[in-house]
């Protein structure tokens, strides 16, 4: 992936994150929505993929 593609992807993710923050209204609801819809959870240092074993 070249620098231009990386920049485009970061811009898209920033827009997605800001949109989710606006829609959810508060921090806890935002984290819950990201976990449920995208499968990622904030661990205090960064985002990690939530693995569900069935």
PDB file of N, H, CA, C and O in Angstrom:
ATOM      1  N   UNK A   1       0.862  -1.164   0.000  1.00  0.00           N
ATOM      2  CA  UNK A   1       0.000   0.000   0.000  1.00  0.00           C
ATOM      3  C   UNK A   1       0.914   1.235   0.000  1.00  0.00           C
ATOM      4  O   UNK A   1       1.842   1.338   0.803  1.00  0.00           O
ATOM      5  N   UNK A   2       0.637   2.140  -0.895  1.00  0.00           N
ATOM      6  H   UNK A   2      -0.116   2.056  -1.547  1.00  0.00           H
ATOM      7  CA  UNK A   2       1.470   3.343  -0.963  1.00  0.00           C
ATOM      8  C   UNK A   2       0.944   4.430  -0.022  1.00  0.00           C
ATOM      9  O   UNK A   2      -0.130   4.287   0.564  1.00  0.00           O
ATOM     10  N   UNK A   3       1.700   5.502   0.115  1.00  0.00           N
ATOM     11  H   UNK A   3       2.572   5.618  -0.360  1.00  0.00           H
ATOM     12  CA  UNK A   3       1.362   6.575   1.062  1.00  0.00           C
ATOM     13  C   UNK A   3       0.016   7.223   0.742  1.00  0.00           C
ATOM     14  O   UNK A   3      -0.734   7.570   1.653  1.00  0.00           O
ATOM     15  N   UNK A   4      -0.293   7.386  -0.538  1.00  0.00           N
ATOM     16  H   UNK A   4       0.317   7.104  -1.278  1.00  0.00           H
ATOM     17  CA  UNK A   4      -1.565   8.000  -0.928  1.00  0.00           C
ATOM     18  C   UNK A   4      -2.740   7.127  -0.493  1.00  0.00           C
ATOM     19  O   UNK A   4      -3.734   7.635   0.026  1.00  0.00           O
ATOM     20  N   UNK A   5      -2.627   5.819  -0.702  1.00  0.00           N
ATOM     21  H   UNK A   5      -1.819   5.406  -1.122  1.00  0.00           H
ATOM     22  CA  UNK A   5      -3.695   4.896  -0.297  1.00  0.00           C
ATOM     23  C   UNK A   5      -3.860   4.881   1.218  1.00  0.00           C
ATOM     24  O   UNK A   5      -4.983   4.843   1.721  1.00  0.00           O
ATOM     25  N   UNK A   6      -2.748   4.912   1.945  1.00  0.00           N
ATOM     26  H   UNK A   6      -1.836   4.943   1.537  1.00  0.00           H
ATOM     27  CA  UNK A   6      -2.818   4.941   3.408  1.00  0.00           C
ATOM     28  C   UNK A   6      -3.534   6.190   3.887  1.00  0.00           C
ATOM     29  O   UNK A   6      -4.362   6.121   4.796  1.00  0.00           O
ATOM     30  N   UNK A   7      -3.226   7.330   3.287  1.00  0.00           N
ATOM     31  H   UNK A   7      -2.555   7.387   2.548  1.00  0.00           H
ATOM     32  CA  UNK A   7      -3.868   8.586   3.674  1.00  0.00           C
ATOM     33  C   UNK A   7      -5.371   8.541   3.409  1.00  0.00           C
ATOM     34  O   UNK A   7      -6.161   8.996   4.236  1.00  0.00           O
ATOM     35  N   UNK A   8      -5.771   7.991   2.255  1.00  0.00           N
ATOM     36  H   UNK A   8      -5.130   7.621   1.583  1.00  0.00           H
ATOM     37  CA  UNK A   8      -7.193   7.886   1.919  1.00  0.00           C
ATOM     38  C   UNK A   8      -7.933   7.005   2.915  1.00  0.00           C
ATOM     39  O   UNK A   8      -9.036   7.342   3.348  1.00  0.00           O
ATOM     40  N   UNK A   9      -7.335   5.884   3.278  1.00  0.00           N
ATOM     41  H   UNK A   9      -6.439   5.610   2.927  1.00  0.00           H
ATOM     42  CA  UNK A   9      -7.973   4.963   4.228  1.00  0.00           C
ATOM     43  C   UNK A   9      -8.115   5.625   5.599  1.00  0.00           C
ATOM     44  O   UNK A   9      -9.159   5.500   6.238  1.00  0.00           O
ATOM     45  N   UNK A  10      -7.073   6.329   6.055  1.00  0.00           N
ATOM     46  H   UNK A  10      -6.225   6.431   5.536  1.00  0.00           H
ATOM     47  CA  UNK A  10      -7.149   7.023   7.348  1.00  0.00           C
ATOM     48  C   UNK A  10      -8.249   8.073   7.341  1.00  0.00           C
ATOM     49  O   UNK A  10      -8.965   8.224   8.330  1.00  0.00           O
ATOM     50  N   UNK A  11      -8.392   8.804   6.233  1.00  0.00           N
ATOM     51  H   UNK A  11      -7.810   8.681   5.429  1.00  0.00           H
ATOM     52  CA  UNK A  11      -9.452   9.807   6.138  1.00  0.00           C
ATOM     53  C   UNK A  11     -10.829   9.162   6.208  1.00  0.00           C
ATOM     54  O   UNK A  11     -11.728   9.687   6.864  1.00  0.00           O
ATOM     55  N   UNK A  12     -10.999   8.035   5.543  1.00  0.00           N
ATOM     56  H   UNK A  12     -10.268   7.608   5.010  1.00  0.00           H
ATOM     57  CA  UNK A  12     -12.289   7.323   5.573  1.00  0.00           C
ATOM     58  C   UNK A  12     -12.597   6.855   6.990  1.00  0.00           C
ATOM     59  O   UNK A  12     -13.728   7.004   7.452  1.00  0.00           O
ATOM     60  N   UNK A  13     -11.607   6.289   7.692  1.00  0.00           N
ATOM     61  H   UNK A  13     -10.688   6.168   7.317  1.00  0.00           H
ATOM     62  CA  UNK A  13     -11.824   5.816   9.055  1.00  0.00           C
ATOM     63  C   UNK A  13     -12.123   6.960  10.003  1.00  0.00           C
ATOM     64  O   UNK A  13     -12.913   6.798  10.933  1.00  0.00           O
ATOM     65  N   UNK A  14     -11.504   8.120   9.786  1.00  0.00           N
ATOM     66  H   UNK A  14     -10.862   8.251   9.031  1.00  0.00           H
ATOM     67  CA  UNK A  14     -11.799   9.277  10.635  1.00  0.00           C
ATOM     68  C   UNK A  14     -13.245   9.712  10.462  1.00  0.00           C
ATOM     69  O   UNK A  14     -13.920  10.037  11.439  1.00  0.00           O
ATOM     70  N   UNK A  15     -13.717   9.720   9.232  1.00  0.00           N
ATOM     71  H   UNK A  15     -13.169   9.456   8.439  1.00  0.00           H
ATOM     72  CA  UNK A  15     -15.106  10.094   8.962  1.00  0.00           C
ATOM     73  C   UNK A  15     -16.049   9.072   9.594  1.00  0.00           C
ATOM     74  O   UNK A  15     -17.056   9.448  10.194  1.00  0.00           O
ATOM     75  N   UNK A  16     -15.733   7.790   9.464  1.00  0.00           N
ATOM     76  H   UNK A  16     -14.915   7.485   8.977  1.00  0.00           H
ATOM     77  CA  UNK A  16     -16.559   6.745  10.059  1.00  0.00           C
ATOM     78  C   UNK A  16     -16.620   6.908  11.573  1.00  0.00           C
ATOM     79  O   UNK A  16     -17.698   6.841  12.164  1.00  0.00           O
ATOM     80  N   UNK A  17     -15.468   7.121  12.200  1.00  0.00           N
ATOM     81  H   UNK A  17     -14.592   7.175  11.720  1.00  0.00           H
ATOM     82  CA  UNK A  17     -15.424   7.281  13.650  1.00  0.00           C
ATOM     83  C   UNK A  17     -16.213   8.492  14.115  1.00  0.00           C
ATOM     84  O   UNK A  17     -16.971   8.413  15.082  1.00  0.00           O
ATOM     85  N   UNK A  18     -16.035   9.607  13.433  1.00  0.00           N
ATOM     86  H   UNK A  18     -15.419   9.672  12.648  1.00  0.00           H
ATOM     87  CA  UNK A  18     -16.774  10.815  13.805  1.00  0.00           C
ATOM     88  C   UNK A  18     -18.273  10.632  13.606  1.00  0.00           C
ATOM     89  O   UNK A  18     -19.070  11.111  14.413  1.00  0.00           O
ATOM     90  N   UNK A  19     -18.658   9.946  12.542  1.00  0.00           N
ATOM     91  H   UNK A  19     -18.011   9.557  11.886  1.00  0.00           H
ATOM     92  CA  UNK A  19     -20.074   9.680  12.299  1.00  0.00           C
ATOM     93  C   UNK A  19     -20.669   8.834  13.408  1.00  0.00           C
ATOM     94  O   UNK A  19     -21.761   9.121  13.898  1.00  0.00           O
ATOM     95  N   UNK A  20     -19.949   7.785  13.806  1.00  0.00           N
ATOM     96  H   UNK A  20     -19.062   7.551  13.408  1.00  0.00           H
ATOM     97  CA  UNK A  20     -20.443   6.930  14.888  1.00  0.00           C
ATOM     98  C   UNK A  20     -20.533   7.697  16.207  1.00  0.00           C
ATOM     99  O   UNK A  20     -21.472   7.491  16.975  1.00  0.00           O
ATOM    100  N   UNK A  21     -19.561   8.585  16.479  1.00  0.00           N
ATOM    101  H   UNK A  21     -18.798   8.753  15.855  1.00  0.00           H
ATOM    102  CA  UNK A  21     -19.619   9.388  17.701  1.00  0.00           C
ATOM    103  C   UNK A  21     -20.855  10.279  17.698  1.00  0.00           C
ATOM    104  O   UNK A  21     -21.528  10.417  18.720  1.00  0.00           O
ATOM    105  N   UNK A  22     -21.149  10.876  16.565  1.00  0.00           N
ATOM    106  H   UNK A  22     -20.602  10.763  15.735  1.00  0.00           H
ATOM    107  CA  UNK A  22     -22.305  11.766  16.458  1.00  0.00           C
ATOM    108  C   UNK A  22     -23.607  10.981  16.636  1.00  0.00           C
ATOM    109  O   UNK A  22     -24.517  11.437  17.327  1.00  0.00           O
ATOM    110  N   UNK A  23     -23.694   9.827  16.026  1.00  0.00           N
ATOM    111  H   UNK A  23     -22.954   9.456  15.464  1.00  0.00           H
ATOM    112  CA  UNK A  23     -24.917   9.007  16.075  1.00  0.00           C
ATOM    113  C   UNK A  23     -25.176   8.473  17.478  1.00  0.00           C
ATOM    114  O   UNK A  23     -26.314   8.488  17.947  1.00  0.00           O
ATOM    115  N   UNK A  24     -24.124   8.000  18.153  1.00  0.00           N
ATOM    116  H   UNK A  24     -23.200   7.988  17.772  1.00  0.00           H
ATOM    117  CA  UNK A  24     -24.312   7.342  19.444  1.00  0.00           C
ATOM    118  C   UNK A  24     -24.511   8.315  20.596  1.00  0.00           C
ATOM    119  O   UNK A  24     -25.234   7.994  21.539  1.00  0.00           O
ATOM    120  N   UNK A  25     -23.903   9.476  20.554  1.00  0.00           N
ATOM    121  H   UNK A  25     -23.316   9.736  19.788  1.00  0.00           H
ATOM    122  CA  UNK A  25     -24.163  10.486  21.571  1.00  0.00           C
ATOM    123  C   UNK A  25     -23.257  10.484  22.781  1.00  0.00           C
ATOM    124  O   UNK A  25     -22.938  11.560  23.288  1.00  0.00           O
ATOM    125  N   UNK A  26     -22.824   9.329  23.276  1.00  0.00           N
ATOM    126  H   UNK A  26     -23.083   8.455  22.864  1.00  0.00           H
ATOM    127  CA  UNK A  26     -21.900   9.325  24.407  1.00  0.00           C
ATOM    128  C   UNK A  26     -20.831   8.251  24.231  1.00  0.00           C
ATOM    129  O   UNK A  26     -20.935   7.373  23.374  1.00  0.00           O
ATOM    130  N   UNK A  27     -19.812   8.348  25.060  1.00  0.00           N
ATOM    131  H   UNK A  27     -19.727   9.061  25.757  1.00  0.00           H
ATOM    132  CA  UNK A  27     -18.625   7.501  24.937  1.00  0.00           C
ATOM    133  C   UNK A  27     -18.946   6.010  25.086  1.00  0.00           C
ATOM    134  O   UNK A  27     -18.503   5.193  24.280  1.00  0.00           O
ATOM    135  N   UNK A  28     -19.704   5.668  26.102  1.00  0.00           N
ATOM    136  H   UNK A  28     -20.064   6.332  26.757  1.00  0.00           H
ATOM    137  CA  UNK A  28     -20.017   4.265  26.353  1.00  0.00           C
ATOM    138  C   UNK A  28     -20.838   3.646  25.220  1.00  0.00           C
ATOM    139  O   UNK A  28     -20.593   2.509  24.819  1.00  0.00           O
ATOM    140  N   UNK A  29     -21.799   4.390  24.716  1.00  0.00           N
ATOM    141  H   UNK A  29     -21.998   5.314  25.042  1.00  0.00           H
ATOM    142  CA  UNK A  29     -22.625   3.901  23.610  1.00  0.00           C
ATOM    143  C   UNK A  29     -21.773   3.758  22.340  1.00  0.00           C
ATOM    144  O   UNK A  29     -21.973   2.826  21.561  1.00  0.00           O
ATOM    145  N   UNK A  30     -20.833   4.671  22.134  1.00  0.00           N
ATOM    146  H   UNK A  30     -20.670   5.428  22.767  1.00  0.00           H
ATOM    147  CA  UNK A  30     -19.920   4.595  20.993  1.00  0.00           C
ATOM    148  C   UNK A  30     -19.107   3.302  21.057  1.00  0.00           C
ATOM    149  O   UNK A  30     -19.047   2.563  20.074  1.00  0.00           O
ATOM    150  N   UNK A  31     -18.478   3.020  22.211  1.00  0.00           N
ATOM    151  H   UNK A  31     -18.526   3.620  23.009  1.00  0.00           H
ATOM    152  CA  UNK A  31     -17.678   1.808  22.355  1.00  0.00           C
ATOM    153  C   UNK A  31     -18.530   0.551  22.152  1.00  0.00           C
ATOM    154  O   UNK A  31     -18.084  -0.412  21.529  1.00  0.00           O
ATOM    155  N   UNK A  32     -19.746   0.567  22.677  1.00  0.00           N
ATOM    156  H   UNK A  32     -20.108   1.349  23.184  1.00  0.00           H
ATOM    157  CA  UNK A  32     -20.656  -0.576  22.524  1.00  0.00           C
ATOM    158  C   UNK A  32     -21.001  -0.792  21.052  1.00  0.00           C
ATOM    159  O   UNK A  32     -21.002  -1.927  20.576  1.00  0.00           O
ATOM    160  N   UNK A  33     -21.293   0.287  20.332  1.00  0.00           N
ATOM    161  H   UNK A  33     -21.292   1.210  20.719  1.00  0.00           H
ATOM    162  CA  UNK A  33     -21.655   0.198  18.924  1.00  0.00           C
ATOM    163  C   UNK A  33     -20.490  -0.318  18.079  1.00  0.00           C
ATOM    164  O   UNK A  33     -20.683  -1.170  17.212  1.00  0.00           O
ATOM    165  N   UNK A  34     -19.291   0.193  18.326  1.00  0.00           N
ATOM    166  H   UNK A  34     -19.134   0.885  19.030  1.00  0.00           H
ATOM    167  CA  UNK A  34     -18.113  -0.266  17.576  1.00  0.00           C
ATOM    168  C   UNK A  34     -17.885  -1.753  17.820  1.00  0.00           C
ATOM    169  O   UNK A  34     -17.560  -2.493  16.891  1.00  0.00           O
ATOM    170  N   UNK A  35     -18.054  -2.190  19.056  1.00  0.00           N
ATOM    171  H   UNK A  35     -18.318  -1.588  19.811  1.00  0.00           H
ATOM    172  CA  UNK A  35     -17.865  -3.609  19.380  1.00  0.00           C
ATOM    173  C   UNK A  35     -18.909  -4.475  18.680  1.00  0.00           C
ATOM    174  O   UNK A  35     -18.573  -5.501  18.090  1.00  0.00           O
ATOM    175  N   UNK A  36     -20.164  -4.066  18.743  1.00  0.00           N
ATOM    176  H   UNK A  36     -20.437  -3.232  19.222  1.00  0.00           H
ATOM    177  CA  UNK A  36     -21.244  -4.858  18.154  1.00  0.00           C
ATOM    178  C   UNK A  36     -21.215  -4.854  16.626  1.00  0.00           C
ATOM    179  O   UNK A  36     -21.397  -5.895  15.996  1.00  0.00           O
ATOM    180  N   UNK A  37     -20.987  -3.690  16.037  1.00  0.00           N
ATOM    181  H   UNK A  37     -20.839  -2.843  16.549  1.00  0.00           H
ATOM    182  CA  UNK A  37     -21.089  -3.559  14.581  1.00  0.00           C
ATOM    183  C   UNK A  37     -19.797  -3.880  13.843  1.00  0.00           C
ATOM    184  O   UNK A  37     -19.835  -4.433  12.743  1.00  0.00           O
ATOM    185  N   UNK A  38     -18.647  -3.537  14.437  1.00  0.00           N
ATOM    186  H   UNK A  38     -18.617  -3.088  15.330  1.00  0.00           H
ATOM    187  CA  UNK A  38     -17.373  -3.714  13.734  1.00  0.00           C
ATOM    188  C   UNK A  38     -16.495  -4.805  14.342  1.00  0.00           C
ATOM    189  O   UNK A  38     -15.538  -5.257  13.712  1.00  0.00           O
ATOM    190  N   UNK A  39     -16.818  -5.228  15.562  1.00  0.00           N
ATOM    191  H   UNK A  39     -17.596  -4.862  16.073  1.00  0.00           H
ATOM    192  CA  UNK A  39     -16.062  -6.302  16.197  1.00  0.00           C
ATOM    193  C   UNK A  39     -14.754  -5.868  16.838  1.00  0.00           C
ATOM    194  O   UNK A  39     -13.860  -6.692  17.026  1.00  0.00           O
ATOM    195  N   UNK A  40     -14.623  -4.584  17.179  1.00  0.00           N
ATOM    196  H   UNK A  40     -15.350  -3.914  17.026  1.00  0.00           H
ATOM    197  CA  UNK A  40     -13.414  -4.082  17.824  1.00  0.00           C
ATOM    198  C   UNK A  40     -13.746  -3.512  19.189  1.00  0.00           C
ATOM    199  O   UNK A  40     -14.830  -2.972  19.412  1.00  0.00           O
ATOM    200  N   UNK A  41     -12.781  -3.643  20.107  1.00  0.00           N
ATOM    201  H   UNK A  41     -11.900  -4.081  19.927  1.00  0.00           H
ATOM    202  CA  UNK A  41     -12.965  -3.145  21.457  1.00  0.00           C
ATOM    203  C   UNK A  41     -11.743  -2.321  21.855  1.00  0.00           C
ATOM    204  O   UNK A  41     -10.609  -2.708  21.573  1.00  0.00           O
ATOM    205  N   UNK A  42     -11.978  -1.189  22.508  1.00  0.00           N
ATOM    206  H   UNK A  42     -12.899  -0.875  22.737  1.00  0.00           H
ATOM    207  CA  UNK A  42     -10.912  -0.326  22.994  1.00  0.00           C
ATOM    208  C   UNK A  42     -10.389  -0.887  24.302  1.00  0.00           C
ATOM    209  O   UNK A  42     -11.168  -1.127  25.225  1.00  0.00           O
ATOM    210  N   UNK A  43      -9.064  -1.105  24.400  1.00  0.00           N
ATOM    211  H   UNK A  43      -8.432  -0.911  23.650  1.00  0.00           H
ATOM    212  CA  UNK A  43      -8.490  -1.671  25.622  1.00  0.00           C
ATOM    213  C   UNK A  43      -7.721  -0.651  26.452  1.00  0.00           C
ATOM    214  O   UNK A  43      -6.986  -1.025  27.366  1.00  0.00           O
ATOM    215  N   UNK A  44      -7.882   0.636  26.142  1.00  0.00           N
ATOM    216  H   UNK A  44      -8.478   0.940  25.399  1.00  0.00           H
ATOM    217  CA  UNK A  44      -7.188   1.680  26.873  1.00  0.00           C
ATOM    218  C   UNK A  44      -5.912   2.139  26.179  1.00  0.00           C
ATOM    219  O   UNK A  44      -5.407   3.226  26.461  1.00  0.00           O
ATOM    220  N   UNK A  45      -5.394   1.320  25.278  1.00  0.00           N
ATOM    221  H   UNK A  45      -5.805   0.437  25.050  1.00  0.00           H
ATOM    222  CA  UNK A  45      -4.180   1.661  24.541  1.00  0.00           C
ATOM    223  C   UNK A  45      -4.394   1.625  23.033  1.00  0.00           C
ATOM    224  O   UNK A  45      -3.656   2.262  22.281  1.00  0.00           O
ATOM    225  N   UNK A  46      -5.397   0.885  22.597  1.00  0.00           N
ATOM    226  H   UNK A  46      -5.996   0.367  23.208  1.00  0.00           H
ATOM    227  CA  UNK A  46      -5.664   0.764  21.163  1.00  0.00           C
ATOM    228  C   UNK A  46      -6.856  -0.146  20.917  1.00  0.00           C
ATOM    229  O   UNK A  46      -7.432  -0.699  21.854  1.00  0.00           O
ATOM    230  N   UNK A  47      -7.219  -0.296  19.657  1.00  0.00           N
ATOM    231  H   UNK A  47      -6.751   0.153  18.896  1.00  0.00           H
ATOM    232  CA  UNK A  47      -8.350  -1.135  19.290  1.00  0.00           C
ATOM    233  C   UNK A  47      -7.862  -2.558  19.063  1.00  0.00           C
ATOM    234  O   UNK A  47      -6.813  -2.776  18.457  1.00  0.00           O
ATOM    235  N   UNK A  48      -8.634  -3.529  19.555  1.00  0.00           N
ATOM    236  H   UNK A  48      -9.486  -3.352  20.048  1.00  0.00           H
ATOM    237  CA  UNK A  48      -8.290  -4.932  19.316  1.00  0.00           C
ATOM    238  C   UNK A  48      -9.521  -5.650  18.808  1.00  0.00           C
ATOM    239  O   UNK A  48     -10.646  -5.321  19.182  1.00  0.00           O
ATOM    240  N   UNK A  49      -9.299  -6.630  17.955  1.00  0.00           N
ATOM    241  H   UNK A  49      -8.384  -6.897  17.651  1.00  0.00           H
ATOM    242  CA  UNK A  49     -10.388  -7.409  17.383  1.00  0.00           C
ATOM    243  C   UNK A  49     -10.942  -8.341  18.445  1.00  0.00           C
ATOM    244  O   UNK A  49     -10.187  -9.046  19.116  1.00  0.00           O
ATOM    245  N   UNK A  50     -12.250  -8.344  18.598  1.00  0.00           N
ATOM    246  H   UNK A  50     -12.863  -7.772  18.053  1.00  0.00           H
ATOM    247  CA  UNK A  50     -12.909  -9.219  19.565  1.00  0.00           C
ATOM    248  C   UNK A  50     -13.147 -10.563  18.903  1.00  0.00           C
ATOM    249  O   UNK A  50     -13.776 -10.648  17.848  1.00  0.00           O
ATOM    250  N   UNK A  51     -12.647 -11.593  19.522  1.00  0.00           N
ATOM    251  H   UNK A  51     -12.136 -11.524  20.379  1.00  0.00           H
ATOM    252  CA  UNK A  51     -12.794 -12.947  18.991  1.00  0.00           C
ATOM    253  C   UNK A  51     -13.900 -13.658  19.774  1.00  0.00           C
ATOM    254  O   UNK A  51     -13.869 -13.717  21.003  1.00  0.00           O
ATOM    255  N   UNK A  52     -14.859 -14.186  19.050  1.00  0.00           N
ATOM    256  H   UNK A  52     -14.884 -14.138  18.052  1.00  0.00           H
ATOM    257  CA  UNK A  52     -15.930 -14.934  19.696  1.00  0.00           C
ATOM    258  C   UNK A  52     -15.847 -16.392  19.245  1.00  0.00           C
ATOM    259  O   UNK A  52     -15.923 -16.693  18.054  1.00  0.00           O
ATOM    260  N   UNK A  53     -15.694 -17.267  20.196  1.00  0.00           N
ATOM    261  H   UNK A  53     -15.633 -17.022  21.164  1.00  0.00           H
ATOM    262  CA  UNK A  53     -15.647 -18.697  19.891  1.00  0.00           C
ATOM    263  C   UNK A  53     -17.007 -19.295  20.209  1.00  0.00           C
ATOM    264  O   UNK A  53     -17.550 -19.084  21.293  1.00  0.00           O
ATOM    265  N   UNK A  54     -17.543 -20.029  19.277  1.00  0.00           N
ATOM    266  H   UNK A  54     -17.102 -20.201  18.396  1.00  0.00           H
ATOM    267  CA  UNK A  54     -18.872 -20.634  19.481  1.00  0.00           C
ATOM    268  C   UNK A  54     -18.740 -22.099  19.726  1.00  0.00           C
ATOM    269  O   UNK A  54     -19.743 -22.785  19.921  1.00  0.00           O
TER     270      UNK A  54
END
